[in-house]
Amino acid sequence: MLQRLYEWMIDKAAHAHAERWLFLFSFIESSFFPIPPHPLLGLMCLARPDRAIRYGAICTLASVLGGLFGYTIGYFAYETIGVSLLKALGLWETFPAAACYLREFGAEIILIKGATPIPFKLLTLTAGFIQMPLFDFIWSSILSRAFQFMLVGILFWKFGAPIKAFIDKYLAWVSAGFIIIVVSGFVAFTMLAGGGQKPGDKCSGVTTMEQVFQRT
């Protein structure tokens, strides 16, 4: 199913309204869509390196707005919608650990996420649930998302032709690398949720929401 969804998403890169699709995928990925917008962003940047920065900006804006939507779900509709989303996305078991780390470190976790493949949707839903200060959530989300998407846009804008030639030559390796990065993001938080207690780490080994509020 995910493979068909991925292929359908890639088809949108050649659509007449590709920028609208890019905005939509970036928006919904931040709250409930399982596939990140990076494949679509990459293909669009490959086709039009001169517009790569624009595409990166679209992704950043849409992702932050989508993050606010995820925050709203976590804040107002955790029981009715949030729980179902987390379970459907396979993030339910990692949710308590994410909540604990966000309560403990706040915006730092979202900033760190910008340099890692940890699912952003997990953090947006969690931030709303723990009622993280909205201002902190917004500014850290902007920086985190810009780091990922604007960096891609700038690199394609600056080195479009060489990057395209490299990907054309090593497409299989690039695809494999992308899959590994995505999977490792889910593994990262699975390890956080399932690891044993470590000295000085209040959140290691947290598996229930009761533990979250006991330790923080």
N, C-alpha and C positions, 0 to 999 in steps of 0.2 A: 504493500500500500504506500509506504513512504517513498519507494522508488518511483512509482507512478506519479505521486504528488511532486516529487523533485523534478521529474521530466516535464510535467505540466508547467511548473514554475519557470523552468529554463526556456520553454517555448515563448514565454511572455517577453523575453529579452528582445525579440524581433518584432514585437507588437507595435502598432502605430502609437499606442498610448503607453509605451514602456515605462515612462517616468511615473505615470499614475500607478502602474502595477508595482514599481519599485517602492513608492510611498506606501502603498497598501501593505505589501509584504513586510516592510520595515516596521510599520505600525502594529500589525497584529502579532508579529513575532515576539514583540516585547511583553505580550500578555498571555497568548495561548497558541500561536501557530508553531508547529514543531520544527520547521526548517528555517534557518537563518537566511537573511537576504544576501549574504555574501556571494553565492553563485551568480545571482542575477546582477548584482553590482559589478562583479568582475567581468562578466560577458559584455555588459553595456559599456564599461570602461575600455574594454578591448576594441569594441566597434568604434567608439568615439573618444579617444584619449583627450581630445581638446575639450570635452565636456565632463571629464572625470571628476574634477573638483565639484562641479555642480551636482553630479550624481552622489558624491560623498556627502554633500550638504543636505540633499534630500533625505538620504538614509538617516543622517544624524537627527534632523528635525522630526521626522516621522517616528523614529525609534524613541525619542524622548517623550513625544506625545503619547505614543503607545505605552510607554512606561508609566505615564500618569494614569492611563486607563487601567493598567494592571494594578497600580497602587489603589485606585478607587475600588476595584473589585475586592482587593484584600481588606480595605478599610471598611467598606459598607456591606459587602456581600460574601464574606469569607465562608460562612456556613452554607449558603445556598448555591454559590457558584464556585468560589475559590477552591473548596475541597475537591469538587468534581474535576476541576481543571488540573489540579496537582496530581490527582490519581490517574487521569487520562494521559498526562504527559510523562508519567513514571517518576515524578518528583516528590511524591508524598512522603516517602521514607526519609528524604533528605531535608524536608521542610523544617523540622524542629532544630536541626543543626544550623540551618541558614538563619532562622529566627534568632537563635542564641548569638551567633556571630554578629548579626546586624545590631542587636541590642547592646552587645559588648563594644563594638568598634564603629558602628554607624557608617558615615560616609566613606570611611577608609575601605570598607569591604567593596562598595560599589566602584570606587576608583581602582582598586586592585583588579576587579573584574574586567576592566578595560584592557588589561594586558594578559588575560586568561580566557579560556573557552568556557568558563562557568556560565550556564544558561541565565541570560539576563531576566527572562520571565520569572524565574524562581525568586530573584531578588526583588522584582517589582511587586509581586503578590505579597511577599513576606514583609516588605517595607510598609505596605498599607496595613497589613494585619497588626504589626507591632506599633503602628502609629508613629513611625519615624517622622521627625520634623520635616514638613513639606519642602521648606527652603533647602535644607541639606540634601534631600532626595533629588531635587531639581538640578542644583548646581553640580553635584557629583555625577548625575546621570549625563548631563551635557558633556562634561569632560571625558567621562568613560566612553560614551558612544562616539564622540568626535575623534578620540584616539584611534578607534578601530576603523571608522568609515572614512574620515577625512584623510587619514594616513594612506588608505588604499587609493583614494582619489588623487592625492598629490603624487604618489608614486607612478600611477598610470599616466597622469598628465605630464610628468617630467620624463619618464622612461617608457612611454607607451609602446613604441616599436620594438625595442629590445625585449620587453616583458612579453609582448605578444609572440615574438619569435621563440622565446624560451618555452612558453606554454604550449605552442604548436608542436614543438619538438619533444617535450616531456609531459604531454597531457596526462598520460596514465599515472605518472609519478605525482603530478600536482593533484590529481583527483584523489589518489590514495592518501596523500598528506592532508587534504582537506577533511576527509572522512575521519582520519585519526584524530585530528584536532577537535572535531565536533564530539566524537565519542569520549575523548579524554575529559571534556568538560563535565559530562554526566558522571564519569568515574570519579572526578575530583570531589564532587559533593557527596557521592556515595561513600567515599573513604572518610569524609568528615563525619558523616552520620554513623558509620559503622565501626570506627576506630575505638580503641580503648582509651581510658582517661590518661592524659599526659600531664606531668607536673606543670602547674602554672597555667594550664589551658582549661578554662571553665566550661568550654563548649564541646570538648572532645568527648565522644561517647554519648552525647545527648540524643535521645531517640523519641522523647515524648514532650508535648507542650508543657506538661506539669514540671518537668525538669528545667525547661527554659526559664520559667518564672521563679523557680527555686534558686537557680544559680546566678541570676542576673539582677 
